[in-house]
Amino acid sequence: MLAPYRWIRDYADVKSDVNTLADKMVMTGNGVEEIVLLGEDIENVVVGKIGKITKHPDADKLQVCMVDVGEDAPVQIVTGADNVFEGAYIPVAKAPSMLPAGPIKKGKLRGVESFGMLCSGGELNLKEEDYPGAGVDGIMILQGEPKPGTDIRDLLDLRGAVIDFEVGANRPDCLSMIGTAREAAAADDAEFRLPETGYEEGAAKTEEMVSVEVCDSDLCTRYVAAGVTDVKIKPSPEWLRVRLREAGIRPINNIVDITNFIMLETGQPMHAFDADKIRGKKIIVRRAQDGEKMKTLDDKERTFTKNMLLICDREGPIGVAGVMGGLDSEITENTKAVIFESAKFMYGNIRQTSRGLGLATESSMRFSKGVDAGTSMFAMQRALTLVDELKAGHVAQGMIDILNEDLKPKVIKVNAAQVNAKLGTQISAKEMQRLLNRVYIQTGLIGDELICTIPTFRGDIYGSADIAEEVARMYGYDNIPETNPMLEVRRGRVSAVEAKTDRIRDYLKNNGFLECITYSFTGSQDYEKLGIGMPAAVKILNPLGDDTAYMRTTLLPHMLGVVALNQNRKSTDLLLFETSRVYCPVEGEALPDEIPTLVMAAYGSKDFFDLKGTIENLVRLLCGRELACRRSEEPYLHPGVAADLYVGEEKIGVLGRVHPKVMKAFDIPQDAVIAQIDLKKLFGMEKAEAKYLKLPKFPAATRDLAVIVPEDVGAGDMMQAIRQAGGKRLEQVSLFDVYAGEKIGAGKKSVAFSLSLRSNEGTMTDEEVERVMKKVLRALETQFEASLRAE
């Protein structure tokens, strides 16, 4: 925020010089980037009046000018400019002098001495909008008859200082000269005053010039409109152009300059529409339709989505709310009537719109940080005051004010002892009251209790901690005594959950996985891409946008986004994981259940079974148990290559290949496998007691078993049944073949297992082995309609 020092002093009677004031504001929590001294790169440049002009004796394109610079004798200067004439008043850099481009010394041009240089507007870093004539191709001709020898910085108002403030995201009120001056007055303990409002109204009425309808009040909580007739478009007076120029804004014309001045002064962005170009004499504030288009003031056609807010008339858009106006309704030299707009649009929506359109403006920056609905009316009154003061037109009677927000100020009660306990101070309640009143928080006192009325422009103050912060910064951070924390020194350690999570990270990274970290925010579109409905989720009060409006309840969309990003960057083989929390609301509870969760993804040389094997090892590592898979029906996984993951009877997650529809939604070109595991459930399982067995004395007997079952039977379920039927003699079972084809029959598949049998009492006989195999086969026949496959 560029804040000219003299503009600050228009509202605050600060006594400190610019450097001292900047230091004081830093100590009250206002960051200062730098102090810019205007005109410091211009020295010994004065007003000159050209007397006699003669041709250079040895150069046809050069002229020798005798210039009156307020001294006893004129100065001889050689120039190549062809727009100078006798009697012209021009800026003269007398040798030796300094210009923004570098020093000027006396010298000779083709043998004729030159004791300086005549300056163009560009050589003084001036543009046409800064000073008439500064933009011409040649020497800058000064207006009027200024006194020769006058310092050009005094003539063109190029003196002064500008403080570049770093404004925090929580202090949008300081993105204005009034807000900055308010802080300056508090820091310097000076008087502050608001600029005056007052104007005469003409015969026309605003309500006859235009009507307003706000269709989406959730995105526009206040809309103020006022009309001006008999508009005269002309350049703004010098004082206004100087104010804008010092703050980094290019002057355009009186009406547009008024809106920009008010934005800088109050922090309230404004817009002016040509009233005759509002079709149907009606302004409609509504969400855009998908694909709706409009040319903005920068002469570029913009295409809108349904989440963007537009300012429309009866036939279509005439402006992007809070960002930029439309080209068809802009103010031109032919404009005769104007409708001023002063509104509050929701900052999350404006931020998303600005980012979505790739269009950032001073207005969108302020709306994105938040504006005060209470300032909207004051800003309009100030704008109409300037219209009347500059005689830019006749102010119409009345205004249209649509208000959908409670402007009643908050009241916070806090005990002085609580504030002192937070700060480690011994400040009296009376002194706290004085300090808070100094920052315009009207504070009453009942005993030691402070009753604080928070102005609407301080939307960053919510509770007692914020009141304590205001007391601290006005008291002076450097005045707060140092106190050691009253804590016992204890050895730090991580929680059991974090320790187990670290084991997972270490295991996965040691096995070639790369760790991802993604944001915890999500939007409804993520769930739509997964093909599932929007679940109950924690809504964020001040989201960055609709796509980050909720706390996530699953890690899957973000991991799929990482997969898409890497595949589209030509990464062909990758293993990825993230350990984070998901946030699931609990009915009747203020806070959600924060569930530690693991998500994994693989593509390229790794497939479903590789990821399944990794998860099996993790389960064994963490709880010493075996993983079981059952068929999954999750819509985001490929049918037939999807499994619900169980440990015992507890479902801990899902695993499968990404469904083709989901791949398309996330722009994933290559097949990928993904898994998500509820670590809270996994960590909650008691670790099975490890038992160490002697090496077996007797050999194992191995048998293969191939059966034909319906194709929807899960191999994992069959393995579980085999283990139960095999009893203590069954040492190990593994799947080694699945086959489906014409030989098997329609709707059937062949599944083959390898069984290892062993007895601790002796070598098993063929009869003993056969009894176990028959028992296993009967279990498969009973539970899965299995039949022994013939060779």
C-alpha positions in Angstrom: 0.0 0.0 0.0 1.6 3.3 -1.2 0.7 6.0 1.3 1.9 9.5 0.5 3.0 11.2 3.8 1.2 14.5 3.0 -2.0 12.5 2.2 -1.8 10.8 5.6 -1.5 14.3 7.1 -4.8 15.3 5.4 -6.6 13.1 8.0 -4.1 12.8 10.9 -2.3 15.6 12.7 0.9 13.7 13.0 3.9 15.7 14.2 6.6 13.1 13.5 8.7 13.3 10.3 8.2 10.6 7.8 11.1 8.4 9.1 10.0 8.7 12.7 6.4 8.0 11.8 7.4 4.9 9.9 9.4 3.6 12.9 6.5 4.2 15.2 4.1 2.4 12.9 6.4 -0.6 12.7 6.4 -0.8 16.5 2.6 -0.9 16.4 2.4 -3.8 14.1 2.3 -2.1 10.7 5.0 -3.4 8.3 7.0 -0.8 6.3 8.7 -2.0 3.1 10.4 1.3 2.2 10.2 5.0 2.2 10.3 6.6 -1.3 11.4 10.2 -1.5 9.8 11.8 -4.6 12.1 13.7 -6.9 15.2 12.5 -5.1 16.7 11.4 -8.5 16.2 14.9 -10.0 18.7 17.7 -9.1 19.4 21.2 -10.5 16.5 21.0 -13.0 14.8 24.4 -13.3 12.2 26.3 -15.4 13.8 27.9 -18.4 12.5 30.4 -21.0 14.0 30.2 -24.5 15.2 33.5 -25.8 17.1 33.5 -29.1 17.4 30.3 -31.2 20.1 30.0 -34.0 21.1 27.2 -36.2 24.2 25.2 -35.3 27.0 26.2 -37.7 28.1 22.6 -38.4 24.9 20.6 -38.0 21.6 21.1 -39.8 19.6 19.1 -37.2 20.9 20.9 -34.2 19.9 24.3 -32.7 21.6 26.6 -30.3 19.2 28.0 -27.6 19.9 30.9 -25.3 17.8 30.1 -22.2 16.8 32.3 -19.3 17.2 30.2 -16.1 16.7 33.1 -13.6 20.4 34.0 -13.5 22.2 37.2 -14.6 23.1 35.7 -18.0 21.3 33.2 -20.2 22.6 29.7 -20.5 23.6 28.3 -23.9 22.2 24.9 -24.6 22.4 22.8 -27.9 19.4 20.7 -28.7 18.2 18.4 -31.5 14.5 18.9 -30.7 12.4 20.5 -33.4 9.4 21.4 -31.3 11.1 24.3 -29.3 10.5 27.9 -30.1 11.5 31.3 -28.9 9.5 32.2 -25.8 8.8 28.6 -24.8 9.0 27.6 -21.1 10.8 24.3 -20.7 12.5 22.2 -18.0 16.3 22.7 -18.1 18.9 20.4 -16.6 21.7 22.9 -15.8 25.1 21.3 -15.8 26.0 19.7 -13.5 22.6 18.1 -12.7 20.9 14.7 -12.1 18.1 13.0 -14.0 16.5 9.6 -13.3 18.6 8.2 -16.3 21.9 9.7 -14.9 24.0 12.8 -14.5 24.2 15.7 -17.0 27.5 17.5 -17.6 28.5 20.4 -19.8 30.0 19.4 -23.1 30.4 20.2 -26.8 28.1 19.1 -29.6 29.9 19.4 -33.0 32.2 22.1 -31.6 29.6 24.2 -29.8 29.5 24.3 -26.0 26.3 23.2 -24.3 25.8 23.9 -20.6 23.0 21.5 -19.9 20.1 19.9 -21.5 16.4 20.7 -22.4 14.3 17.9 -20.9 11.4 15.8 -22.3 8.6 14.5 -20.0 10.1 11.0 -20.3 13.5 12.2 -19.0 11.7 13.3 -15.9 9.7 10.0 -15.6 6.5 11.9 -16.4 3.6 10.8 -18.7 1.0 12.8 -20.5 -1.6 11.9 -17.8 0.8 13.3 -15.2 1.3 16.7 -16.9 -0.1 17.9 -20.2 2.7 17.9 -22.8 4.8 15.4 -21.0 4.0 12.7 -23.5 5.0 14.6 -26.7 7.8 13.4 -28.9 10.3 16.2 -28.1 10.9 18.7 -25.3 8.2 19.2 -22.7 6.6 22.6 -23.1 5.4 23.9 -19.7 2.0 25.6 -19.4 1.5 29.2 -18.4 4.4 31.5 -17.6 6.2 30.0 -14.7 9.1 32.0 -13.3 12.5 31.0 -14.8 14.8 29.4 -12.3 12.0 27.7 -10.3 12.9 24.2 -9.3 11.0 21.9 -11.5 10.1 19.7 -8.5 8.3 22.6 -6.9 6.5 23.5 -10.2 5.4 19.9 -11.0 4.8 18.9 -7.3 7.5 16.2 -7.4 8.5 16.6 -3.8 7.3 14.6 -0.8 7.6 11.1 0.6 5.6 7.9 0.1 5.6 5.1 2.6 5.2 1.6 1.2 3.3 -0.3 3.8 3.0 -4.1 4.0 -0.6 -4.7 4.9 -1.5 -8.0 6.6 -4.3 -10.2 5.3 -6.2 -9.6 8.5 -6.2 -5.8 8.1 -8.0 -4.9 4.9 -9.0 -1.6 6.5 -5.4 -0.5 6.1 -5.6 -0.8 2.3 -6.9 2.8 2.4 -5.6 6.2 3.2 -8.2 6.6 5.9 -7.2 3.3 7.5 -3.5 4.1 7.2 -4.0 7.6 8.7 -6.1 6.1 11.5 -3.1 3.8 12.4 -0.7 6.7 12.0 -2.7 8.8 14.4 -2.8 6.0 16.9 1.0 5.4 16.6 1.8 9.1 16.9 -0.9 9.7 19.5 -2.4 12.4 17.2 -5.9 13.6 16.3 -7.7 11.8 13.5 -10.5 13.2 11.4 -12.7 11.8 8.6 -13.0 13.8 5.4 -16.1 15.8 5.1 -19.2 14.9 3.0 -21.8 17.2 1.6 -23.2 18.1 -1.8 -26.2 19.7 -3.5 -28.7 17.5 -5.3 -30.1 18.3 -8.7 -33.6 17.8 -10.2 -33.1 14.2 -11.4 -33.8 11.2 -9.2 -31.6 8.1 -9.0 -34.6 5.8 -8.9 -35.8 7.2 -12.2 -32.4 6.8 -13.8 -32.0 3.1 -12.8 -33.4 0.3 -10.7 -31.3 -2.5 -9.0 -32.0 -6.1 -8.3 -29.6 -8.3 -6.3 -30.4 -12.0 -7.2 -27.6 -13.6 -5.2 -27.5 -11.8 -1.8 -25.1 -14.5 -0.5 -22.4 -13.0 -2.8 -23.5 -9.4 -2.6 -24.4 -8.2 0.9 -24.7 -4.5 0.1 -25.2 -2.6 -3.1 -25.4 1.2 -3.2 -26.1 3.1 -6.5 -26.4 6.8 -7.1 -26.9 8.8 -10.3 -25.2 11.9 -11.7 -26.5 13.9 -14.6 -25.1 16.7 -16.9 -21.7 15.0 -16.6 -18.8 17.0 -18.1 -15.8 14.7 -18.8 -12.5 16.5 -18.5 -9.1 16.2 -16.9 -9.0 16.2 -13.1 -7.5 19.1 -11.2 -3.8 19.0 -10.5 -4.2 18.2 -6.8 -6.2 15.1 -7.6 -3.9 13.9 -10.4 -0.9 14.3 -8.0 -2.6 12.3 -5.2 -3.3 9.4 -7.7 0.1 9.6 -9.2 1.9 9.4 -5.8 -0.2 6.3 -4.9 0.7 4.6 -8.2 -2.6 5.2 -10.1 -2.7 6.6 -13.6 -5.1 9.6 -13.9 -7.7 9.2 -16.7 -10.5 11.7 -16.4 -12.5 13.3 -13.7 -15.2 10.6 -13.2 -12.9 7.7 -13.4 -10.3 9.5 -11.2 -13.0 10.1 -8.6 -13.7 6.4 -8.3 -10.0 5.6 -8.0 -9.5 8.4 -5.5 -12.3 7.1 -3.3 -10.9 3.5 -3.5 -7.6 4.7 -2.3 -9.1 7.0 0.3 -11.7 4.7 1.9 -10.6 1.2 0.7 -14.0 0.8 -1.0 -13.6 0.0 -4.7 -16.2 1.9 -6.8 -17.3 1.7 -10.4 -19.0 4.2 -12.7 -21.3 3.1 -15.5 -22.4 5.2 -18.4 -26.1 5.5 -17.5 -27.3 5.6 -21.1 -25.6 2.3 -21.8 -27.4 0.4 -19.1 -30.0 -1.4 -21.2 -33.5 -1.4 -19.8 -32.4 1.1 -17.0 -31.9 -1.8 -14.7 -28.8 -3.3 -12.9 -29.0 -7.0 -12.0 -26.4 -8.6 -9.7 -26.4 -12.3 -10.4 -24.2 -15.4 -10.9 -23.0 -16.0 -14.5 -24.3 -18.7 -16.7 -21.7 -21.2 -17.9 -20.1 -19.9 -21.1 -21.5 -16.4 -20.8 -19.1 -13.8 -22.4 -18.3 -10.1 -22.2 -15.5 -7.8 -23.2 -13.9 -6.1 -20.2 -12.3 -2.7 -20.1 -9.0 -4.1 -21.3 -10.7 -5.0 -24.6 -10.4 -8.7 -24.0 -13.3 -11.1 -24.2 -13.9 -13.1 -21.0 -15.8 -16.3 -20.6 -17.5 -16.9 -17.3 -18.5 -19.9 -15.2 -21.6 -20.4 -13.0 -19.7 -19.5 -9.8 -18.7 -16.0 -11.0 -20.7 -12.9 -10.0 -21.7 -10.4 -12.7 -23.2 -7.0 -12.9 -25.8 -7.1 -15.7 -28.5 -5.1 -17.3 -31.7 -6.6 -18.9 -29.7 -7.9 -21.9 -26.5 -9.3 -20.4 -23.3 -8.6 -18.5 -21.9 -5.0 -18.1 -19.2 -5.8 -15.5 -17.4 -8.5 -13.6 -18.4 -7.8 -9.9 -15.5 -6.6 -7.9 -12.9 -7.1 -10.7 -13.4 -5.0 -13.9 -16.2 -3.2 -15.7 -17.4 -4.0 -19.2 -16.2 -2.2 -22.3 -19.7 -1.5 -23.5 -20.6 0.6 -20.5 -17.3 2.4 -19.9 -17.1 6.2 -19.3 -16.1 8.0 -22.5 -15.8 11.7 -23.4 -19.4 11.5 -24.7 -20.8 10.3 -21.4 -23.6 12.6 -20.1 -25.0 10.6 -17.2 -23.3 8.2 -14.7 -24.4 5.6 -12.2 -21.9 5.1 -9.4 -21.7 1.7 -7.8 -20.4 1.1 -4.2 -20.9 -2.5 -3.0 -19.7 -5.3 -0.8 -19.0 -8.6 -2.7 -17.9 -11.7 -0.8 -14.1 -11.9 -0.8 -13.8 -15.7 -1.4 -15.9 -15.4 -4.6 -14.0 -12.4 -5.9 -10.7 -14.1 -5.3 -11.8 -17.2 -7.2 -13.2 -15.1 -10.1 -10.0 -13.0 -10.4 -7.9 -16.1 -10.4 -10.2 -18.0 -12.8 -10.1 -15.1 -15.3 -6.4 -14.4 -14.8 -7.4 -10.8 -14.1 -6.0 -9.0 -11.1 -6.9 -5.4 -10.4 -6.7 -2.9 -7.5 -10.4 -3.5 -6.9 -10.2 -7.3 -6.9 -7.2 -7.2 -4.6 -9.2 -5.2 -2.0 -12.4 -7.2 -2.4 -10.4 -10.4 -2.1 -9.2 -9.3 1.3 -12.6 -8.1 2.4 -14.3 -4.7 2.5 -16.5 -3.2 5.2 -20.2 -3.0 4.3 -20.4 0.0 6.6 -18.0 1.9 4.4 -20.0 1.5 1.2 -22.4 4.3 2.0 -19.7 6.7 3.2 -17.6 6.0 0.1 -20.6 6.9 -2.1 -21.2 10.1 -0.2 -17.5 11.0 -0.6 -17.7 10.3 -4.3 -20.8 12.5 -4.8 -19.0 15.2 -2.7 -16.1 15.2 -5.1 -18.5 15.3 -8.1 -20.1 18.4 -6.7 -16.7 19.9 -5.7 -15.1 19.3 -9.1 -18.3 20.5 -10.9 -18.2 17.2 -12.8 -22.1 17.0 -13.0 -25.3 17.3 -11.0 -25.9 14.8 -8.3 -29.3 13.0 -8.6 -31.7 13.0 -5.7 -31.5 9.9 -3.4 -29.7 6.6 -3.6 -30.6 3.0 -4.0 -29.3 1.0 -1.0 -29.9 -2.8 -0.9 -28.5 -4.1 2.4 -28.4 -7.8 3.3 -26.0 -7.7 6.3 -26.3 -6.8 10.0 -24.2 -3.7 10.6 -24.6 -3.8 14.3 -21.1 -3.6 15.9 -19.8 -6.5 18.0 -19.4 -6.0 21.7 -16.6 -7.9 23.5 -16.3 -8.0 27.3 -12.9 -8.8 28.8 -11.3 -8.5 32.2 -8.2 -6.5 32.6 -6.6 -9.2 34.6 -7.1 -11.7 31.7 -5.3 -9.3 29.4 -2.4 -8.8 31.8 -2.2 -12.6 32.2 -1.8 -13.0 28.4 0.7 -10.2 28.1 2.7 -10.7 31.3 2.1 -7.0 32.1 0.7 -4.9 35.0 -1.4 -2.4 32.9 -4.3 -0.8 34.8 -7.8 -1.1 33.4 -8.0 2.7 33.0 -4.8 2.6 30.9 -6.1 -0.2 28.8 -9.3 1.8 28.2 -7.2 4.7 26.9 -5.1 2.5 24.6 -8.1 0.9 23.1 -9.9 4.2 22.5 -6.7 5.3 20.8 -7.3 2.6 18.1 -11.0 3.6 17.8 -12.4 0.7 19.8 -14.9 2.5 22.0 -14.3 1.1 25.4 -16.4 1.5 28.6 -15.2 0.4 32.0 -17.1 -1.3 34.8 -14.7 -2.0 37.6 -11.9 -4.0 35.9 -14.1 -5.2 33.1 -13.7 -3.6 29.7 -16.7 -3.3 27.4 -15.4 -3.0 23.9 -17.5 -1.9 21.0 -15.8 -3.0 17.8 -16.2 -0.8 14.7 -17.4 -2.6 11.6 -14.1 -1.9 9.8 -12.2 -4.1 12.3 -13.4 -7.4 11.1 -10.3 -9.1 12.4 -11.3 -8.7 16.1 -13.3 -11.6 17.4 -12.5 -12.2 21.1 -10.4 -11.4 24.2 -7.1 -12.5 22.6 -7.6 -9.8 19.9 -8.3 -7.2 22.5 -5.1 -8.2 24.3 -3.2 -7.8 21.0 -4.6 -4.3 20.5 -3.5 -3.3 24.0 -0.1 -4.8 23.4 0.7 -3.0 20.2 -0.5 0.4 21.6 1.4 -0.2 24.9 4.5 -1.0 22.8 5.9 -4.4 22.2 9.3 -3.1 23.4 7.7 -2.1 26.7 6.4 -5.6 27.5 8.8 -7.3 30.1 10.5 -10.5 29.3 9.2 -13.4 31.4 10.4 -17.0 31.4 7.8 -19.7 30.8 6.7 -21.3 34.1 7.1 -24.9 32.8 8.9 -28.0 34.0 11.6 -29.1 31.7 10.6 -32.4 30.2 12.1 -34.6 27.6 10.1 -34.2 24.4 8.7 -37.2 22.6 6.2 -37.9 19.9 2.8 -39.5 20.5 2.2 -43.1 19.8 0.2 -42.2 16.7 3.0 -40.1 15.3 5.6 -42.8 16.1 3.6 -45.4 14.2 3.0 -42.9 11.3 6.8 -42.3 11.2 7.3 -46.0 10.9 5.0 -46.1 7.9 6.8 -43.2 6.2 10.2 -44.8 6.8 9.0 -48.2 5.4 7.4 -46.7 2.3 10.3 -44.4 1.5 12.8 -47.3 2.0 10.7 -49.2 -0.6 10.8 -46.6 -3.3 7.7 -44.4 -2.5 7.8 -40.6 -2.7 5.9 -38.6 -0.1 3.4 -36.0 -1.1 1.9 -33.1 0.9 -1.3 -31.6 -0.3 -3.8 -29.1 1.1 -6.5 -30.2 3.6 -9.1 -28.1 1.7 -11.5 -29.5 -0.9 -14.7 -28.7 -2.8 -17.8 -30.5 -4.0 -16.3 -30.9 -7.5 -13.7 -33.3 -6.0 -16.4 -35.7 -4.9 -18.3 -35.3 -8.2 -15.1 -36.4 -10.0 -15.0 -39.5 -7.8 -18.6 -40.3 -8.7 -19.8 -40.1 -5.1 -22.1 -37.6 -3.4 -20.9 -34.7 -1.3 -20.6 -36.1 2.3 -21.2 -34.1 5.5 -18.1 -32.0 5.8 -16.7 -29.1 7.9 -17.4 -25.8 6.0 -14.7 -23.2 6.1 -15.9 -19.7 7.2 -13.5 -17.8 4.9 -12.6 -20.1 2.1 -10.1 -19.2 -0.6 -12.8 -20.2 -3.1 -15.6 -22.7 -3.8 -13.0 -25.4 -4.7 -11.5 -25.1 -1.2 -14.7 -24.5 0.8 -14.6 -27.6 3.0 -12.1 -29.7 5.1 -11.5 -32.9 3.2 -13.1 -36.2 4.3 -10.9 -38.3 1.9 -7.4 -38.1 0.6 -8.2 -39.7 -2.8 -9.0 -36.7 -5.0 -5.7 -34.9 -4.0 -3.6 -38.0 -4.7 -5.3 -38.5 -8.0 -4.5 -34.9 -8.8 -0.8 -35.6 -8.0 -0.9 -38.6 -10.2 -2.4 -36.6 -13.1 0.2 -33.9 -12.7 3.1 -36.3 -12.8 1.7 -38.3 -15.7 1.1 -35.2 -17.8 4.7 -34.1 -17.0 5.8 -37.4 -18.7 6.7 -39.3 -15.5 6.0 -42.9 -16.6 6.8 -44.9 -13.4 6.1 -43.7 -9.9 5.1 -44.8 -6.3 3.5 -42.1 -4.2 2.0 -41.8 -0.7 0.7 -39.3 1.8 -0.1 -39.5 5.5 -2.5 -36.9 6.7 -5.8 -36.4 8.4 -9.3 -36.3 7.2 -12.0 -34.3 9.0 -15.3 -36.0 9.6 -18.1 -34.1 11.4 -19.5 -35.7 14.6 -23.2 -35.1 15.3 -23.6 -33.0 18.4 -19.9 -32.2 18.6 -18.4 -28.8 17.8 -15.1 -30.3 16.5 -14.8 -33.0 13.8 -13.1 -36.3 14.2 -9.6 -35.9 12.8 -8.7 -39.4 11.4 -5.1 -40.2 10.5 -5.2 -41.7 7.0 -2.8 -43.2 4.5 -3.2 -42.9 0.7 -1.0 -44.7 -1.8 -0.8 -44.7 -5.6 1.3 -46.6 -8.2 1.5 -46.6 -11.9 3.9 -47.8 -14.6 5.8 -51.0 -13.7 3.8 -51.6 -10.4 0.3 -53.0 -10.3 -2.6 -54.0 -8.0 -0.7 -56.9 -6.5 2.5 -54.9 -5.8 0.5 -52.3 -3.8 -1.4 -55.2 -2.1 1.9 -56.8 -1.1 3.1 -53.5 0.4 -0.1 -53.1 2.4 0.2 -56.7 3.7 3.7 -55.9 4.9 2.5 -52.7 6.6 -0.2 -54.6 8.4 2.2 -57.2 9.6 4.6 -54.5 10.7 2.1 -52.5 12.7 -0.1 -55.2 14.2 1.3 -58.5 13.3 -1.8 -59.7 11.5 -2.8 -60.8 8.0 -4.6 -58.7 5.5 -7.8 -60.0 3.8 -9.4 -58.7 0.6 -13.0 -58.8 -0.4 -14.7 -57.5 -3.5 -15.3 -53.8 -3.5 -18.1 -51.9 -5.1 -16.6 -48.4 -4.8 -17.7 -46.4 -7.9 -14.2 -44.8 -8.4 -12.5 -48.2 -8.7 -12.4 -50.5 -11.7 -15.0 -53.3 -11.4 -13.1 -56.6 -10.9 -9.9 -54.9 -9.8 -11.2 -53.4 -6.6 -10.9 -54.7 -3.0 -12.1 -53.8 0.4 -9.3 -54.3 2.9 -9.9 -56.2 6.1 -8.0 -57.1 9.2 -10.1 -59.7 10.9 -13.7 -58.4 10.6 -12.6 -54.7 10.6 -12.6 -52.9 7.3 -9.5 -50.6 7.2 -9.5 -49.3 3.6 -9.9 -49.9 -0.1 -7.5 -50.8 -3.0 -8.0 -50.9 -6.7 -7.4 -49.7 -10.2 -8.8 -46.2 -10.9 -12.1 -46.4 -12.9 -11.8 -45.1 -16.5 -14.5 -42.4 -15.9 -12.5 -41.1 -12.9 -9.3 -41.2 -14.9 -11.0 -39.0 -17.5 -12.4 -36.6 -14.9 -8.9 -36.1 -13.3 -7.1 -36.1 -16.7 -5.1 -39.2 -15.9 -3.8 -40.7 -19.2 -2.2 -43.9 -17.8 -3.7 -46.7 -15.7 -3.1 -46.2 -12.0 -3.7 -48.1 -8.8 -4.7 -46.3 -5.6 -5.4 -47.3 -2.0 -6.6 -45.5 1.1 -6.3 -46.9 4.7 -7.8 -45.7 7.9 -4.8 -45.6 10.2 -6.9 -44.9 13.3 -8.5 -48.3 12.9 -5.2 -49.9 12.1 -3.4 -48.3 15.0 -6.2 -49.3 17.4 -5.7 -53.0 16.8 -3.7 -54.8 19.4 -0.5 -56.2 18.1 -0.6 -60.0 17.9 1.9 -61.6 20.3 5.0 -62.8 18.4 5.6 -66.5 18.9 8.9 -68.1 17.9 8.8 -71.7 16.8 11.5 -74.3 16.5 12.6 -75.2 13.0 10.5 -78.1 11.8 11.9 -81.6 12.1 9.8 -83.2 9.5 9.3 -82.3 5.8 6.3 -80.6 4.4 3.9 -82.1 1.9 2.8 -79.8 -0.9 -0.3 -80.2 -3.0 -1.9 -78.1 -5.7 -5.7 -77.6 -5.8 -7.6 -76.2 -8.8 -11.3 -75.6 -8.6 -13.9 -74.1 -10.8 -16.1 -71.5 -9.2 -18.6 -68.7 -10.3 -16.6 -65.8 -11.6 -17.9 -63.4 -8.8 -16.3 -65.5 -6.1 -13.3 -63.7 -4.4 -10.0 -65.6 -4.2 -9.4 -64.0 -0.8 -12.6 -65.4 0.6 -11.6 -68.9 -0.7 -8.2 -68.7 0.9 -9.8 -67.8 4.2 -12.1 -70.9 3.9 -9.1 -73.1 3.0 -7.2 -71.9 6.2 -10.2 -72.7 8.4 -10.8 -76.1 6.9 -7.1 -77.1 6.8 -6.7 -76.7 10.5 -3.3 -76.9 12.3 -1.9 -79.2 9.6 -2.2 -76.4 6.9 1.0 -74.4 7.2 0.7 -72.1 4.1 -1.7 -71.5 1.2 -1.0 -69.3 -1.8 -2.8 -68.4 -5.0 -0.9 -69.1 -8.2 -3.4 -69.1 -11.0 -6.7 -67.7 -12.1 -8.1 -68.6 -15.5 -11.3 -68.0 -17.5 -12.0 -69.2 -21.0 -14.1 -71.4 -23.2 -12.9 -74.6 -21.6 -14.1 -73.4 -18.2 -17.5 -72.2 -19.4 -19.4 -68.9 -19.3 -19.7 -67.2 -15.9 -17.0 -69.5 -14.4 -13.3 -69.3 -13.6 -10.6 -71.6 -12.5 -8.7 -70.8 -9.3 -5.6 -72.7 -8.3 -3.9 -72.8 -4.9 -0.7 -74.3 -3.6 -1.0 -75.8 -0.1 1.8 -76.7 2.2 1.0 -79.3 5.0 3.2 -80.3 7.8 2.9 -82.2 11.1 5.2 -81.8 14.2 4.6 -85.4 15.2 6.1 -87.0 12.1 6.2 -87.1 8.3 2.6 -87.0 7.0 1.4 -90.0 5.1 -0.5 -89.8 1.9 -3.7 -90.8 3.7 -3.3 -87.9 6.2 -2.7 -85.5 3.4 -5.6 -86.7 1.5 -8.0 -86.3 4.4 -7.0 -82.7 4.8 -7.4 -82.0 1.1 -10.9 -83.6 1.0 -11.9 -81.5 4.0 -10.7 -78.4 2.2 -12.5 -79.3 -1.0 -15.8 -80.0 0.8 -15.5 -76.5 2.4 -15.1 -74.9 -1.0 -17.9 -76.9 -2.5 -20.3 -75.9 0.3 -19.4 -72.2 0.5 -18.6 -71.4 -3.1 -20.2 -74.0 -5.3 -16.7 -75.1 -6.2 -16.0 -78.2 -8.3 -12.7 -79.9 -8.8 -11.1 -79.0 -12.1 -10.4 -81.9 -14.4 -7.1 -81.9 -16.3 
